[in-house]
């Protein structure tokens, strides 16, 4: 979500002045510009906006996947785990923030949403399907594809806490993922971004011919978008 207003601030104008709009920068150059821009009162996110040259009408072109960023996201992730029995102990040991079964489902159904990620064991999915209308629109419904529906809830929680992010193409062929905070050092942001790009390349549709990544733009929450070499 953009914080930019219709009337750019002096800070945004100063940051914008650092960027040559017709130049393609290297990733390191772009990160350096974002780091040298005027500071804000909050720790801005650094996001990659990647445009893919795919046909989103084709089911096999719906690129989706997950990757653990080596330096995390800089965000504290609150994990809710839906499980019973032995899996509860696994979840506790792995540092889950909330653990439960039917009582937790009822709590969420009642409007409680103080979590950022959901993990569930396969046996809970039938009961959890009742929350589809609540969790689905927020992108919180667990799925085997993202490793959040699994008997091994401990590993799933550790991955999420360590900086596991999901990438999923939208209807315009775009992918938007935060790869850290502006307070990270340049190497940390760069390594996180490269890890995401490499994971994305590995998800290239087998039927696709020619170019896959059309463009890559890197930006901070309050800064300008900087086009980088794909």
N, C-alpha and C positions, 0 to 999 in steps of 0.2 A: 504494500500500500504506500503510495507516494505521499511525502510530507510537503511537497513543493506547492506553493500558492500561485495564484495568477500573477502576483507581483513579486518577482524574484528578489530575495534579500541581497544585501551587500555581500554577505558571505557566499551566497550561491553565485553571484556575478563574479566574485574574485576567483572561485573555484573553476567556473566555466571558462574564464580567461586563460586558464592553464592548458586548455585542451584545443588542439587543432582538429576541427570537425572533419576535415577531409583526409586526415592521416590515419593509417592503421598502425597502432602501437603494438609493441610486444607486451605480453602479460605483465612482466616485471616493470616496464615503463608505466603502464596504466596504474598499477598498484602504487608505485612511487608518487604519481600525481595525486591520487586519492589521499595518500598519507600526508602529503605536503599542503593539502587544501586547508583553509581555516577550520579550526576545531569547533565542535558543537558541544552543548551541555550534556548530551547523552552519547553513549557508545554506539555509534552507527553500525548497522549491518553492512557487509560487503556482499553484493549479489552478482551472480552471473546470469545474464539473459542470453540464451542460445537459440538461434533460429535454425531449424532443420529443414532440409530440402526433401520432404517426404510427402506422400499423399495420405492425409489423415482419414480419408474415406476407406482406405484399405486396412482391414483388421490387423494384418501382420506389420503394419507401419506404426502402430500405436506403441511407441517406445516408452518403456517403463522399467525402472530398476531401483536398486538401493546401493549405497556405498558408504563405508565408514571413513570419514575425513580424518587424516592422521593427527590433526591438531584440534579436533572437535569443532563445535559451532560457536562456542563462547556463550551458549545459552543453557541455563539450568533446565533440564527436561524432567517434568513430573510424569511418572509412569503409573498408570492404573492397570492392574493385572487381574483378569477374571479367571479364577481357577479354584480347584478343590483339592483336599487331601495333601499328598506328598508335595505337589507342585507349590503349595503355599510356603513351605519351608524353603524351597529353591528361590522363590520370589523374594522372601525376606532376606536371605543371605546375599542376593544380588543387588539389594538396595531399592526395591520397588517402593514407591511412595504410598500406594493404596492397593490393598489386596482383598478380594472377596468373591462371592458367587452371587446368589440370588439377591442378597441384601444390597450388594453394590449395584446390581442391575436396577433394582427398585429406586435406589438413590439417584442414579443418573436419569432414569425415567421421570423422576420428580423435578428435574431441572438442574441438578448439581453437575458442574463441568470443570472442576478445578484441576485439570490434568492436560498434558500436551500430547500424550501418546498412549495407545491402548495395546496391551499384549494379552493373548488368551490361549488357553489350551484347546485342542480340537473338540473335546467333549463339551465345551461351553458354548460353541458357536450356535447351536440350535436355540438356546435361551437368549443368546446375545443378539440374534437376528431381530428380536423385538425392538432393539435400539437403533435399527438401521436408519430410520427417519431422523434420529437425533444425531448419531455419529457420522453417517454418510455425508451429509452436506458440509460438515466441518473437516472432512478428510481424515477422520479418526477411526473409521471402521477397520479392525484388524484383518489381515489377509495373508494366506500362505505365500503369495507372490512377494510380499515385502518381509517375510520372515517373522511377522508378528502374530501368526497363528502357528503354534508349535508346542510339542510336548516339553521341549527344552526352554522353559521360560527364563531360566537363569541366564543363558547365553544371549537371548533376545534382549533382556533388560540391560545387560552389560554393553551390548552393541549400541543400543539407543543412547545410553548414558555417555558412551565414548565418542559419540558424534556421528551416528548413522543417520544419513539423510535419504529421502526418497526423491527421485526425479521422474516426472511424468509429463509427456507431451500434451499440450492443450490443443484446442480445435484449430488454432492458427499455426500449428507446427512449432510452437515455442516451449522452452523449458526455462523455469526460473528457480534458482536455488541459492540460498545464502551459504557462503563458504567461509564465514568467520565474522569477526568484528574489526572495526578500524583500529582498535587498540592492539591487535595482533601485530607482530613484526612482519616485515615484508615477505620473508622466507616462509613463514607459517601460512600466510594468505595464498602465496604462490603455490606452495605444495598442496594445499587443500583444493585449490582451483584445478591444478593439473590432475589430481586424483579423480575429481569429478569428470573432467573432460575425457580422461582415459576410460573411465567406466562407461561413459556415454558412447564412446567409439566402439566399445566392446558389445554394445547393445544394438549396433547397426542392423537393420532388417536384412535378412539374407537375400531377399528378392530385389533389393534396391540396387540400381545401376547408377554409376557416376557419383557426383558430389553428395555428401551426407550433411556435414555441418556447413551451413550457408554463412552464418555470422555469429560472432561472440561479442557481447557488450558487457563490460564490468562497470559497476556503479556502487556508490555508497548511498545510504538512505536519503541524505540531504545533498548529495553531490551530483555532478553531471554524469551522463553515460559516456563511456570511452570505448570505442571500437578497437578490438584487438585481433591479431592474426589468428585465423581459425586453423 
